[in-house]
């Protein structure tokens, strides 16, 4: 490899490594169109196949290490996560080496070989979803996240369809680099600019409908408390833990004390904001009454939830009967006083004959004076942090303060709220488009993502999590609301446009984001077919290309 090719090699690495919106957004369109093509061009003359495989594996594995660099923030997660970090990067590198070998095995890249490689790449990216709890990070389609005017084609075939398009754009650009002909240049530019032309038309069309139809507005308050993970704290027995929960509630009261005047329809608390169980009796009633009077006003006492089981229990304490209330009691009281729907994540505990039989990581929706409107149980649990996959992993789980496993939920849930039908996703789940689209058949008007990125401080996780989840708005054609403990709390409309967002440089500042989001939704091909459309299409392309290549070989 001469000096010129070495410069192109390095330049391609920089574009592909930092072209995601979480890093250097303006590099996104270059990575999506030529970042990989430049690498193939620089490596096309490597003499030995072994050299090509090694270069490709190392080149892309190191890029994946950049994309997953948040996993090196081991302050809370511990050093063993580095095994997964390097293992996932190596896997991605091997997959890319296979694609590179397929493209460069002949001197010229034919259209059939190009289409077949793009289709194979879709299947290779999608296959990562089946590694443990799934590995959706690093899909090439994310390179379009730099602007809503870039990724509207996700409405057709989702983020993996956009990955197909990135591979196709780079392949066409590589063909032009080899031939330098006007025809190849024309076709290359046509493929590269089509997503932007489609996005412009798609947004313009729907904006005209929004303007003429004036859809209802949902006024939301998204809380970002920026609280330290309680799993890593040590408490002076059960009383110390209960006092900690009480202090968490007081911080939240301080954040939301002025919301009564804001005419809020929906209040969302993130994952990790309040520890402890749903109906576990924790606080003396008089303690909560004092807190309401201090942080709100005397009138708020009239809105406290009724004293009845399971949210409150009359217990004999020091020879006297006293009411002891739960987290659910406080949440219901807040919903009553603020006259809104309230979403909060707590441990959902199932009991049988007074004994705990299952514990879920659950999102509860409380309606004003209506009780619990619905409980959604998280379906995709993180190994070690939320469930213990193997017996030998118990000591590792103890590092997180996890000694028992959550039980995974079994189905999606749409809550009929005060002003909208609300679909819920907890943390990692909002990155799974095929799972989120299930909510549309249940009548969802808006998707609420509740997350907690506190486990990897001072890293790119919060931004990468955000820019991956933003695709759900366009794939499903509904608005997306995100409330994160430490992360990017935001309100996104159904066209992927960010309406409101917290300051990206101050994620550890507690705040409440208030936003008005239009409840405009539309049907999409992806919402009907999910990932199956691009997967089946890719299979058909591979089959047809195989027949074509086989016929060419026979002739």
N, C-alpha and C positions, 0 to 999 in steps of 0.2 A: 504494500500500500504506500503510494508516494505521498509527498507533503500535501498536495492539493486534496487528495482523497482523505487524508487524516484530518484535515480541517473540516471537510464535509461530514466526516464520521462524528467528530466532536460536536459540531453544530447541530446535527440531527439529534444527538443525545440530549442536548440542552433544551431543544424545542419539545421533544417528547416527554422529558422528565418534568419540565416546569410549565407545560402548556395547559394544565388543568386550571379551572377558575379559582381554585383555592390557593394557587401559587401566583402565576403571572397571567392574568386573564387575556391580555392582548396577544399572547402566544397561542391561544386556543385555536384560532382559524388556521394558523400555520401548521400546528401539530395535526389537525384534522385533515389537512390536504397534502402535506409534503414531509412531515417529520420522519415517517418510516420509509418513505420513498428515497429520501436522501441517504439513509443508512443502506438500503439495498443497492443503491447506485455506487456507494463507496466500497461495498463488499463484493460487487459482482465479479471481480477478477481474482478473488482468492483462489489459489491453485488447488487446494485440497478440500474435499468435502468436510473433513474433520475440523479444519480451520474455520470454515463457515459456521458449522454447528456451535463451536466453542464461542466464537465472536458473537453470534446471535444470542446465545443463552446468557452470556455475561452482560452484553449490552442491555438487553431488556430486563434481566433480573435486577440490575442496578437501578434501572428506571422504576421498577416496581418497589424497590427499597425506598426510593424517594416518595412515591405515592403512599406507602405504608409507614412513613417515618414516624407517625404518631405512636406506633407500637414501641418505639424506643423510649417513650416517656414512662419509665418503669417505676416512678416514685410510689405509685399505689399498686400497680399490677404485678410488680416483681419481675426478676430477671428471666424466669422461665418462659415468659411470653416471647422472648427473642428467638426461641426455637421455632415457634410458629411464624415469626417475622421472616426469618431466612428461608424457612421451608416453603412458604407461600410464594416468595420472590423466585425461588428456584423453579417451582412448578410453572409459574408464568413465563420464566425464561425458556424453559423446555418447550412449552407450547409455541412461543414465538419462533423458536429455532425450527420447529416443524413447518410453520408457515413460510419462513424464509427459505428453507430448503426446497419447498414446493414451488415457490415463485422463481428461484434462481437455478433450478436444476437444468434448465435449458437456457441457451444464450438469449433467446427472445421470450418475452412473456406473452403468451397468446391470451385472447379474451376468454376462451373457455377455461384455461388454467387459472386466470385471474378470478373469474366468478366462482369457480370451484374452491379456491383458497379462501375467498371471503366467506363463503358458506361454511367451510370447515371452521373458520375462526369464530363464527357465531356459536357453533356447537361447543367449541373449546371454552369460550368465555362462560357460556351458560352452565357448563358442567361444573364450574367452581361453586355453584350454588348448593351443591350436594356434598361439600366437604364440611363435616361436623355440623355447625349451625348455619353454614353457608358463607361464601366469600364473594359478595357482590362488588367489592372494591376494584377499581381499575378498569372497568369496561371502557372501551375506546369511545363509545358514544358520549361519555362525560366531557370530552373535549369541546363539545358544542355548548356547554353550560355557561359560557362567558356572556351570552346574551339570549333573551327570549326570542329574538329574531333569528336564532340559529337552530333551535331544537324542536320546532313545531312538528317536524315529521315524526316525532315520537307518538303523535296521535294516531299514526298508522300502524307502527310496529314496535313501539317502545324503545328503550335504551339499547337493546341488543340489535334492533334494526338499524339504529344509528351507528352502532359498531360496524355492521356490515358496510354502511356507507363510508365510514372512515377508511376501512380497508380498501374499498373500491376506489375512493378518491386518491389514495396513496398509490395504489396499483396503476391507475391511469396516468398519474403524474410520473411514475417511474417509466412507464412505456414511452411517454413523451421525452423524458431525459435520454432514453436510449436512441430514439429515432430522430428527434429534433424536427419533425415534420409539422406542417401547419394543421393537417387533419388531426393528428394526435393531440396537438395543443388545443384545438377547438373542443374535441371530445373531453379532454381532461378538464378544461375550464367549465364546461357544461355540467359535468358531474360535481365539481367542487362547489359551484354556485347554486345548484338546484335547491339544496336545503334552505338557503337564505331567501330565494325567490318564493319557495313554498311557504316559508314562515311569514314573509311579508303579506302574501295573499291571505293566508289563514287568519292572521291577526286582524288585518284590515276588514275582512268579512265579518268576523265575530264582533269587532268593535262597533261596526255599523248596526248590528242587531242589538247590542247592549245599549247604544245610544237611543235607539227607537223604542225599545221595550221597557227601559228603566226598571231593571230587576230589583227586588227588595234588598235592603242593606242589612247585614248582620254586624252589629257593633260588639267587638270583642275586647276583652282585657286578658292579655297573656302575661303570666307572672314568671319572672326569672329571678329566683331568690338567691342564687349563687351560694349555696350552702355546702359545707364540707361533708364528705361521705360519713355517715354515722357508723358504718360497718368498721371503720378504722379507729374509732374512738374507744376508750376504756371508761366504763362507768362504775360508780360505787354502788353496785347491786341494782336491783329493779327500781328502787326509788330514784337513783341517779339517772337511769334511762328515762323514766317518766318525766323527770324534771327537764331533761334535754328536749323531749318532744314538746313539752309546754313552752320552752323557750323558742323553739322553732315556730310554734303557732304565734307567739307574740311578735316575732319578726315579720311574719306574714300579715298580721293585723296592722302593723305599722305601714307596710307597703300598700295595703288596699283600703286604708281608712277613708280615703276621699272618693271612692268609687260610687258611693250612693248618689252623687250629683251627676254622674256621667251617663246615666241611662244605658247601662251595659246589658246586653242580651246574654252573653256567654262569658264566663270566667274560667280560665284554665290554669291549673297548677301542674308543674312538670313532675316527671319521675324523680324520686329522691327528695322531694320537698318535705314530706311528712313520713317518718318511719312508724313502724308499729302496725297492729292489726286494725281491722275495720270496726268491729263491735266490742273490742276488748275494753273493759272498764278501767279507765286510767286516772281520771281527774275528779276531784270533789266539785260538785256543782257550783258552790259559792266561789271557787277559784275562777271558773270560766265566766261567771256572772260579773265578777270584778274586772276581768280582762275586757269584756265587751263594753262595760261602762267607761272604762278608762280610754279605750282606743276609738270607740264610736260615739255614742251618746246614750242618755238614759232611755230614749225611745227604743233603742235596739233590744232592750229587755223584753219588749212585747213580741219580738219575733223569734225568741229562742224556741227551739224545737220542743214538742211535747215530751214530757218525761214518761217514757214507756220503753219496754224492751223491744228490740235488742240494743237500741242506741243508748239506753240509760238503764241503770239497775239500782234498786234500793237495797243497800247493804248495811249490815250491822257493824259499825266501827266504834270501838271503845265504848260498848254498851249502848250506843245510840244509833238510830237508823239515819243514814245519810244517802243522798242520791249521788251515784258515781257515774260519770258520763264518758263517752268514747270519742274517738276521732270522727266517727260518722255523725255523732251528735253536733259537734262543732261545725262540720261541713254543712249539715242541714240547716243549722241556725244562720250561717252566713248566706246560704242561698235564699232563705226566707227574708232576711233583713235587706239584702241587696236586690231582691226580686229578680232573680236570673237563674239560668242553668249553671251549675258548677261542676267541673270535672277535676278529679283529684285521684292520684295513684296511692293505693294503700295495699297492705297484705289482705287478700280476700281469703278468709278462713272458713272452711267447711267443717262442720262438727256433726257427730253422730253420737247420741246418748251422752252429750256433754264433752266428748273427747274429740280432739282435732284429728281429722282424717286426711285432709289435704290443705295445702296452702298455695295460693296463686299470687302472681304479681298482677294486680287488677286495677283497672281504671273505673272508678265509680262516677256516675252522673247523677247529681241531685237536682231535682226541680223545686222551685219555690213552693213550699207548702204541699209538695207532692211526694216527698220521699225519694227513694232510689228509683230513677227511671231506667237504669240498666247497669250491669256490671260486665265489663269486657275483661277477659283473662288473656294475658300475653301468651301467644302461641309459639314464638321462636325464642327459646331461652339460650342465654350465653353459657357455654360450658365453663365450669369452675365458679364463675361469678354468680350464676343463678341455678345451676344444677350440677350435681357431682356425677360426671359420666363414668368414672371408674373408682373402685375402692381406694386405689393408691393415690387418687387425686384429693382425698379428704384433707390431708395436711396442707396442700396448696390452697384449697378452698378456705381453710381457716385463716389464711393470710388476708382474705377479704372479709373476714367476720362471718363467713357462710359455713354453717355446720349441717344444714339440711337442704334438700332440693325443693325448689318450687315445682308444682305440677303444671305442665303446659296446658293452655286452653285448647279447645277443640273446634271453635267456629268463630266466624266474624260476627259483628254485632253493629246494628245501626239503631241509635237512640232517637226517639221522637221528642225533640226538644221544643222549647218555647217558640222558636222562630225558624228552626231548621232541623232536618234529619241529620244526625251527627254520626259519622264513622270514626272509629278510634284505632290508633296504632301506637304501640309502646316501643320506644327506642329503635332498635335495629330493624323492626318490622317494616317501617315506612320505606325501606330501600328495596322491598320486594314488590315490584309492580304487579306481577301476576296474582299476588295475594291481595293487594289493595283493591284490585278491580272487582273482587267478590262483593264488595260493599255496594256497588252500583246496582246490582240486581235487587238489593234490599231497600233501594230508594234513597241512598245517601245524597245529601246536598253539599256537604263539606267534609273534608278529612282532617281530623285533629291528630297531629303527631306529638307525642309526649316523650321527651328524652332527657338524658342526663349524661353529658360528656365530661363530667368532672374527673373521671378516672384517668384521663391522659392530659394533664395540665401542660400549658405552654407548648402545645403541638398544633398541627393542622387538622386534627380530628373534627373539631366543631365545624370548620368551613367545608371540609370534604363531606361530612355527614349532611350538611345543609344542601350543598350543590347536587348531591346524588338524590336527595328526597324531593327536590324541587320538580323533578321530572314527573312525579306522580300527578301533578296538576294537569299537565298536558296529556299524559297517557289516559287519564280517567275523565278529563273534561270537567273537573270540579275544583273549587278553591281548596287550598291547603293552609292550615294554621299550625304553627310549630311553637310549642312552649318547652324551653330547655332550662334545666337547673343551671348549668354552665354550658353555654353553647349559643347557637344563633337562633334566638327567638324571632319569629317573623310571621307576616301575613302575606300570602301569595294568591293572586286571583287564578281563575281557571285557564288563563293563557300563559301562565308561568311568569307573570310580571310581579315583581316584589313591591307590594303596596307600603309596607312598613317593616322595619328591621332594626334590631338593636345595634349599637355601635360595635363593629367587629373588633375594635381595639380595646374594648373595655368589657369583656365577657364576664369578668369576675365582679362587676358592679351589679348589685341587686336593683331591679327595676320592674316596672309594669308597662308593657307596651299596649297602647290602645289603638285600635285600627277599625276602620269601616270597610268591610269587604262585600262586594256585590255577590249575591247568591245566583250567579249566572252559571249554568252548566249546559253541556251539550254532549251528544253521543259521539263516540269515537270508535274507529275500527279496533283499536287496541282494547277498549273496554269490553268488546264482544269476544274477541279472539285471544287476547292476552299474548303471551310469548309464543303460543302455538302457531300463529301466523308466520312469523319469521323463521321459526324452527322447521315447519313443514316446507315453506318456500325454499329454505336452504337445502333441505333434503332433496327436493325436486331438482334444484339446480345441480347438485352433486350427481344425481342419477343421470340427468340429461347430458351433463359434461362427460361423464364416464362413457356413455353410449357413443358420444361424438368422438372422443379420443380413441375409443376402441375401434370404431369404424375407420378412423384416419390411420391407425396403426396397421389394420388389416389391408388397407389399400396400399 
